[in-house]
Amino acid sequence: MKVVTDKQRIDTIFNRGIVVEVLPSKEEFFKRLLSGERLRIYIGADPTSNALHLSHAKNYMFLEELRQLGHETIILFGDFTAQIGDPTNRNEARPELTEKQIKENVAGWISQIKPLMDFDDKKNPPRILYNSTWLAKLSLKNAIALAHQFTVQQMLERDMFEKRWKGNIPIYLHEFLYPVMQGYDSVAMDVDVELCGTDQTFNALAGRTLLRRLKNKEKFVVALNLMANPKTGELMSKSKGTGVFLSAPPNEMFGAIMAQPDEMIEVLFVNCTRIPLEEKDSIMALGPRNAKARVALEIVKKFYGEEGARRAERVFERTFREGIVPEDVPDIKLKKGDTLVEKLVKGGVISSKAEWRRLIRGGAVRDEKNTKIADPSFTPRRTTVLKIGKRRFIKVIVP
């Protein structure tokens, strides 16, 4: 397949502000991109949950741009490594997942990233692979041989291990094996490039080490930003209620973007839209609310099309200005013996019981008569619509 080598197009992709670092060298990587060689590029993820947000979307949008240049692209699901547990940014060991949980999470991932990549392209579709294909077949002898390529000192250099070591918090032996196993993915797929978040650079470089030693082959690591809040440094988080989730209905997605702090507008513009950078200043000059609405429209359009995005925009305007409850409010059904807070947590409406208590204390939960809910143990006896925060609505169906 012919590869696009247009320098201006490549520069546009890489100079948008999404890429933080290219290892070992951006200059050498660009030479490869401009050479016309078809590169094998992958991004991997352990499906430990299916709660994807816009920071995940940014990665697949970037991979799609490279696919459109004609390169081979692979979406790797770490169904095997998910059972080990990635220790990255963890001060404790991750809980183990069952095979059933992993399969359900993979299905959730695929459905959420489909709007971002052209899986219907018959000439060059993205490939989906699973690392259990090769890791499950590794013998103990082979696994030890791979581990021989690294030292314990190298592992302890990682911040999370260093903190746990100094804090006398257990570090389990299998956690040292995680970057080794993930690194072997690069060898098994014989890749040229790995895309990763900046928090995964250590693991990606482990793959580079193994490729070089086992196949005498160079691998480039392209580290993408994590979409941190420029003021607080916080990342999108389900537990903190700051995520814009890809599974959200259009109205909810639009509202979640509008609820983002003003300092996140430019971050969302750069990472999650492909509006030309030349238009950034004019859009930001519209003021925070209007600029956010423009960005929200563009993002929702990517998932739900022009019509769905415009409808979500209209619903938001009516809700924001007039306080009208939207027609297509998501709902949850209570059965006998259910408590409201448990159903809200299970349904992903809120992240935890602690968040629910904070919302109640802050007077952020009201019923359809606009009466504040003051009791955290409140469970309605009849079907009602609750307003959570400024723009979130949920219909609670009581049989």
N, C-alpha and C positions, 0 to 999 in steps of 0.2 A: 504493500500500500504506500502511496506517495505521501511523504511527510512535508508539512508546511514549514518553510524556513524563513518566512518573512520576518526580518529583524524588528520592524516596528510593531508587528502583532505580538511577538514574543516579549518585547520590552513592555508593552502595555499590560500583559499578564503579570510579569514579574516585578514591575515597578509600581504597582497599585498600592502597596503597603501591607500586603498579606504575608509575604515572605520575610522572615526575620533573619535567616542565615542559610547559606548553602555550604555544605561541607563535602570534600575538603576545600573546594574553591569554586566560587561563582563564575569566575572567568573560564575555568576549564569546563564547567557544566554548560555554559553558553556556547562554547565551541562545539560541543556535542550536539546541542540543539540546532545549531546553524549548519551542521555537517550534512543533514539529510538522513542520518541514521535513525531508524525506528527503534525507540527506546522502550523497554519494558518497565512500567512505572506502577508502583502499588501503594495502597494505603491500607493499614491493618487496624483492626479494633477487636477487643474482646467483648463479646455481647453479654456483659454482666448485668445489663438492664436494657430496657427499650425506650428509655426516656431521653430521646435525642432533642437537642435544642439548636439554636442558630449557630453556635460555635462549631457544632458538628457539620451543619449544612455548608458552612464556609469551606470546609475541607473537600467535600464532594463537588462543590461548584468549581473549585480550583482544579481538581482532578479531571473534571469534564472538559475544562478549557484545554488541557494537555491532550485529552483524547481527541478533541476536535482538530488538533494539529496533526493527527494521524498516528500518534503513539499508541502502543498497546497498554491498556490500563487494567489493573486487577484490584478488586475489592476483596480483601482477605478477612475472613471471620476467624478469630482465634477461639474456635470451639474447644480446642484441646487446652490451650494456655488459660482459658477462662476458668478451667477447673483447678489450675495452680493458683491463680490470683496474682494480678499485677501489684507489686508493692509500691509503685510510684505514688508519691504524695500521701502515703499511709503511715501513720504512727502505730498501727497495729495490723495484724494479719487480716486479710480479707476472708469472709466466710465462703465456704465451698458451695458451688452451684451444682444442681443435678443436671443430667443430660436433657431432661424435659424442659427445665427452665431455660437452658441455653437455646434449645430449638425454638421455643416460643419467642425469646428475645431476638433471635436472628430474623424470624419472620417479621417482627415489628420493625427492625432496622430496614429491611429491604423495602417494605411498603412505604416507609418514610423518606427514603432517599431516591425512590423512583422518579419523583418530579424533578430531581436535580441532574439526572444523567439520562442519556438517550439509550436505553436498553433495547430499543427497537431498531437501532442502526444495524442493518444486516452486514455491512462491510466491515465495521469496526466496533462491535458492541463491547461494553465493559464486561470483564469476566468476573464471576464470583467463585472464590475458592475457600476451602476450609483447611486449617492447618492440622486437623486430626488426620488428614489424608496421609501425611508423612510422619508426623510426630508420634502417632499411635503405633507406628511400625518400627520405631527406633528401638534397638536392643539396648540393654544396660551397658554393654561394651561400647556401643557407639555414643551413648549419652555421656559416658565417662570421658571418652575421647574428645567430645566437644567441650566439656567442662575444663579439660586440660588446657584449653586455649586462654583461660582467664585465671586471675588470682583473687584470693579473698580480699586482699588489699584494694584491688580495683572495685570490688563490690562495696566495700565499706566506705569508699569515697563518696558514695551517693548520700545526699542529705538525710533522706528518711532512715537509712540504715545507721548513719552516724548518730542521729538523734536517739534512736532506739538503743543503740549500743551504750551511749553515755547515760541514758535514762534507765538502764538495766531493764529494758522492755524486751521480751523475747523476739529473736529473729529466727525464723524457722528455716531449716536447710533448703527446703523446696523453693523458698523465695529467692535464694541465690541462683537457682536454676532457671528462674523466669526469663531474665534477659538472654540467657544461653539458648533456651528453646525458641524465644522470639527471634533471636539472631539467626537461628537455623532456617527460619522461614525464607530469608533472603537467599540462602544457598539452595534450598529445595526448589524455589521458583526461578532461580537464576536471573534475578532482577538487575536492572541498571540504576534505578532510582527508587528511593522510598520517601513518601511524604509523611510527615508526622507533626504533632504539636511540639512546642518547645519543651514540654514536660516529658516527652518521650525520646529526646535526643540520645540519652545514654543507651537505651534499648536499641535504637536504630544504628548507633555506632557499633554495638556488639555484632550486628549483622554485617556491617562493613568489615569488621575484623575477621569474621569467619569466612566471608567471601574471598577476601584477599589471601588468607592462609590456605584455604581448601581448594580454591579455584584460580588463584592468582588473578582475580578480577576486581576492578574498581567499582564501587557503588557510591552514588551521590546521595546525600541526605539533605532534603529540603525541609527545613523547620518552619512551620507556620505559626503565626501568633495565636494567642489563646483568647482574644477579644476581652481582655481585662478592662474593667472600669478605669479610665485614666486618672480619676481622682482618688479612688479608694484602693485600687489594685484588685478588687474582688472579681471573681469569675462568675459567669452565669451559673445559677445554682437552683435546684429544685427545693432544697431545704430552706433556702433564704427567700424563696418566692421571686427570684430575679430572672428566671429562665423564660425564654420564648420557645415553646415546645412545638416540634414539627407535627405532632399528632393532633394539635389543637384545631378545632373548627375555625373557619375563616374569621368569624366575628371575634372569637376569643384571641386568635393570633394577632389580629389588628389591634385589639385593646391592650394586649400584653406588650406590644411594641410601643404603643402610645404611653404606657405606664413606665417605660424605661427612664432612668435619669437623663436629664438634658445632655450631660457630658458623654452619653453613649450614642448620640445621634451620628456623630462623625464615624465612630467605630462601626456602627451598623451600615452606614453608607458605603464605607470602603470595603468591608468584608462580605456583605450580604446582598449588595446590589451590583449591577454592572452599568449603572449610570456613569457616563464619562467623567473622569476626575475634573475636567475643565468646568463642569457644571456645579462642582461642590460649593464654591464660594457663593454663587447666586442662590443656591438652595438654602444654605446656612443663613443667608441674609433674610430669609423669609421669617425668621424668628423660630424659637424652639418648637412650638406646637405645630406650626405649618410645615417646618422642615421634617419633623418627625412623621407627620401625616404623609408627606411625599415618600419618605423612605418606607413607611409601613405599607403603602399602596403597592410599591414595587416588590416588596418581599412577599406579601400575600399573593400577588399575581403569579409569582413563580410556582406556588403550590396549588392555587385554585383558579388560575386564569383571570383574564381581565374582568369578566362579569362578576365572578365571585369576590374579587378584590374591591370592585366598585360598590357592590352590595354591602360588604363589610364596612366600607368607609361611610356609607349612608346610615347604616345601623349605629355606628359609633357616634356620628354627629347627633342623631336623634337621642341616643342614650345620654350623651355628654351634655347637650344643651337643654333637653326637655325632661330628662330623667325617666324616659319611657322604657319599659321592660321590652327587650327584643322578642320577636316572635319565636325564633328557633333557639330557645334557651336549652342548654344541655340538662339532662335530668338524671336522677338516681332514684332507685326504688327501695323503699324500706320494707323489710319483712318483719313479721312478729318477732320481737326479741332483739332486733337491730337497734344500735344507737347511731344517732346522726353522725357524730364525730368519726366513728369507726368506718362508716360507709364513705364519708368524705375523703378520709385518708386512703382507703382501699381503692376508691375511684380516681385518685390522683388529683382531686380538686384542691386539697391542701396537702402539705408534705408530712405533717405530724400533728399529734395531739397538742404538742407544745405551741405550734403555730396557731392552732385553733384558739388556745387560751389567750395568746397574745392578741389575736384579732378581736376576741370578745372583750378583753380588758380595754382595748383601744376604741371600742364602740364602732367597730368596722363591719359588724354583721347586723342586718336589719331584715324584718319580714316584709311582706308585700304591702303592709299598712304603714311602712316606714318606721316601725317601732324597733328600737334597739334590743337585741338579744343580750341579756346580761348574765345568763347562766351557761357556763361551758358544757353542762350536761343536758342542755336543751335538746329535745327530740320532738318534732311536731306530731300532733295527733291526727292531723288532716293534711291533705295535699296543699303545698304552699310554695311560693317562690321566695328565695332568700337572695339578698344582695350582699355580696362579700367585697368589701373595699369600695372603690369608686365605680368600677365598671364591670365587675364580675357578677353574673347571675347564675343561680342553679335552681332547678325545679325539683322539689322533694316530693315524690309520689308516695302517698300513704294509702294502701288498699282499704 
